[in-house]
Amino acid sequence: MQRTEKECGIPGITPVIQDEDDFKQYPWDEIPEYYFEKYSRYFRALREEMPEGMKAIGGVGNGIFECVQDLTGFQGLCYIAADDEELYHDLFKKVGETNLKIWQRFMKEFGDIYCVLRFGDDLGYKSSTMLSADDVKKLILPQYKPIVDLVHSYGKPFLLHSLFGWKSTGTGSEILAGQTWIWYAIAPNRN
């Protein structure tokens, strides 16, 4: 069933992915090259213009949830979650894999100009995540790990910005309700 722009929640926008056929036809393999064709000049300009010794805080862009939501719209994502659980899971996995490819090249080409790498992934509001806590833990957080591990392999810390609460437990991160504007730095293992 094709969803209208009204159902997408964004006037003038029809979701790119609404069903399994859209997912299969999406040019996943072309996205990393497209990203660098479009944005490399800005990273090169940053490198050229920063004063000697200065480093930036930044990264490639949005986090996993925001990228999925950009492809489906939030309401569309909710329909997919209810109508096609396999597609719902596949979306997060494929976006995670695609983002990792972008991050791998980004770190090779531009990682040297950053002191801290980051992305933002606004997962909710003051009282709740937009998806269930279980979905965040099972579908989103596992996609962060390879990106964070990659950044750490370069000896750099990773910073996750999210409009939702996180609590360090010493063994990982847990989602907390009732928190906003939490900046959570994930430092590389210095062992």
Disulfide bonds with the S-S distance in Angstrom:
none
